[in-house]
């Protein structure tokens, strides 16, 4: 079974370090029996709604680089174009390799196939999700037709896919389910006991664990 991630170059992101991190990610998921696959913008461009979708999400205000925020939205359309499935940030790693194939992700059957499943529930982060093609398209349509997800950061307006998801979760929709399988490195209680660790920049950089690809193997080996 495939697990997807999404990559594009962004200002301020060291390309060599990001690609080395992706290589680690691919190896870790392969060891769990998955087929890692890296989505790129050209996958999303093949979707018939790309131009309309791109025009809307590209105009949303952000305090981050426009390219980065845009990529966070474009990845969902890329996932829809390839038929949906599991999508992981490439800094989300299985904690260890002795779960006997039980990562808590499978099987995705029945009602879950018609829902967006989010596996990092503590802070509603889409670091690891499951979405069938129709669900991914529904999420994309909501991104461009709802006014949610707006925050003010340092006096500037900011809209992100994560904040939109936070707003939707607050309404308890019947098409979205959360499972607590992913924890931020050093950022949430019992993170070292979670089945997946999210080695995000916000957790790693303040602790001097950069570039991340240099430190993740040693951290995982200690768990």
N, C-alpha and C positions, 0 to 999 in steps of 0.2 A: 504494500500500500504506500502511496506517495504522501509525503509531507512537504508542503511548499513554504518557501520564504520569498521575500521580494528584495531586490537590490537595484539601486541606481546610484550614480555618483552625486554627491551633494557638497556644496561649499562648506569648508570647515571640517570635513570628514576625511581622514587619511585613507586613501584608497587601498594602499598596500595592507594596512592594518585591518581594514574591513574585510578584504578578501582572505586574509589569513584566519580571521574569525569565522568566516563562512566555511572555510576548509575544516576547521575544528567542529563546527556545527554539523556539517555533512557526515563526518566520521562518527560522531556521537549518535546521531539518529540512525545511521546505517547499522551500527552495532545492535540497535534495538529492532532490527528487521524491517525498517522503513526504507523507502526509496526517496532520498532528499532531492528536491528539484527547485532550482532558483528561477523565479519569475522575474521578468523585466518589463519595461514599458511597452515593448513591441507586442507582448501578449495582450495587454489591455487595448492597444490600438486596433487590434483585430476585432474588438467587440463593436457591434453596430451603434452602440450608444456613446462611444468614446468621445466624439467631438463635443456633444452636448454636455456630457458629464465633466469633461476636462474644463470647459468654459466656465462652469459654475464653481467647481472646487478650486480652480486656479485663482478665483477672485476673492476667496474667503480671507479675512484678515488673520495674520499670524505674527507672533513675536519671534518665531524661528525663521530660518532661511525659507524662502518661498519654495525652493526645490524640495526641501525635506518634508514640509507639511503636505505639499502636493503629492509626494510619493506615498505618504501614509494613506491618502484617499485612493490613489490610483491602484494600489495593491489589491484592493477589494474587487475592482473591476477585472483585473488580471486573473484573480481567483475564479471569478464567475466565468470568464472566457474559457478557461481550461477545464471547466466542469465542476468546480468546487472541490471541497475536501478539507483536510487539515492545513492550517496556515500558522506558521511559527515565526516569531522574530528570530533572527539568526544569533541572538544572544540568550536564547532559552535552551537549556541543556537538561537531559535526563540526569537525575542526581547520581545514579550509580547504575551498574549493569547487571544487578542480580535480582531483578523483579520477576524473573521467570516469565517474561513476556507480558506481565500484567502491569501496564502503566496507568490504568484507570481510564484510558481513552477508548478502548474497544469493548464490546462491539457498539458501533453507532447504528442503531436500527430503530424501527418503529417511529414513534413520535419525534424522536430526536432528529430524524432526517429532515423534518420540516421546521426545525428551529435553529437559531444561531446559538451555538454552544460556546461559552467562554470559560476557559479553564483557569484564569487568574481572577478570582472574585474579590479578593481583599481590597483592591483599589480599582476595580472595573477596568483593567488594562487589557487590550486585545493582543497580548503577547503570544497567546496560543488559543486558537479558535477552530471550530469546525463549522462549515457552512456548505450545504448543498448548493449547486449552481443557482437554483431559484431563490434560495435564501440570500446568497451573496448579492444577487441582482436586486432583491428587495431592500437590502441594506444600502446599496448604492442609490437606489431611487429615493430612499428616505434622507440620505445625505444631501441630496440636491433639492428636496421639496420641504424640509422642515427647517425651522429657525433655531433649533436648539444648539447646544454646545458652545455658546458664547460665554467667555470669561473676560475679565479685565486683569491684565498682568502688568505691573509697573505703570499703570495708567494707560495701557494700550489694549485695544480689543484683540481677542485671540479666539479662534475657533479651531477645534481639532476633532478627528474621528473619535478619540478617546472621550472627550468631553460630551460629544453627542451621545455616545454609548452610555455614559454616566446618567445623562438626563433621561434616556429611554429606560434604563434599569429602574430608575426611581418611580416610574409609572407601572412597574411590574407587568410588562406585556407577556401575553401567553406564547409568543413566538421566540422568546429568549430564555435560555436556561444557563445557570452558572454552576460551576464545579470548582472546588478549592484544591487545585492540584499544583499551581505554580506560585512560588513565593519569591520576592525580591531578595537578592543577596544582601544579608545583614540589614534588611529593611523591614521585615515583617517577622512576627513571632514564629519560632520553630521553622525558620526558613531552611535550616540544615536537615530537616526531616521531611521536607516536601519531596514529591516525586520529580518535580522539575524546579530548577533554579533559574531565575531571570537575572542575568548579569548585566543589568542596564547601566548606562553611563552615570546616571544619578547616584547609583550605589557604589560603583567602582572608582570613579574619578576622585571623590573626596578622600578615599582611603589609599590613594596612590597606586591603585591596581590597574595601571595603564602602561602600555597598550593592553587591552583586556585579554587578547589571545595568549599573552605570555603568562598570565596568572591563573586563568581558568582551569587548566589541567591539574595544577598543584592543589587548588581549592577542592576540586571534585575528588581528587585522590584521598583527601583527608576525611571525607564524609562517609 
